[in-house]
Amino acid sequence: SFWVLTVADRYLLEMLSSTTELGLYSLGIRFSGILEFLLIQPFLTTWPSIYFPLAKEKDAQTTFSRLTTYFLLIGCFFSLGIIAISNPAIKVMADSKFWVAYKVIPLLVFSTLLYGLFSLLNIGIFIQNKTKYNPLIIGIAAAFNVLLNFLLIPPYGMLGAAFSIFFSYLLMNLLAYLINLRIYPIPYEWIRILKIVLVTALVLFALN
């Protein structure tokens, strides 16, 4: 399911659109890979060794809440920085026919950020040993991704693929939040999170 979620867009883009669209999309993925290399993979590598000891502390849920806020803040900062440099970078790196790849970069970068955020929202099932829910969450998101790709790629090409993966990761995070809310409720700082999201949206709008 995770393989379908993460790579189906590329296979379906080539099948439902064209190799040109796939080439442009692949260039966009390279920029989202910067965020994965700088932030997401280092975080995912160390996160299990952090949250299991923290879970034994008295105020663990409050700590997890704050860590989620800080992760989102740092992630949005990195994401906006990558998006800001991507447009001029493409113009330096690639021929003019590839410049249109910039359109998918914001969606792909924030999809990568949602992938990292999932590990924070989904810790309850590991702490409480309820991992049976993990295949369900990822399986639903993967099926949703395939469905969206079939619906959106024919009319919108690479943008359809980018929207598909973004909304699939968004659904995966929503499902993780709802399931973990019943298993291991964490009092997330929703006001601060909303402020981060709004500021990020405004800066992203200014960049485009």
Helices and strands as residue ranges (DSSP letters): H 2-16, H 19-35, I 36-40, H 41-54, H 60-93, G 96-104, H 105-121, H 124-127, H 133-156, H 158-183, H 190-207
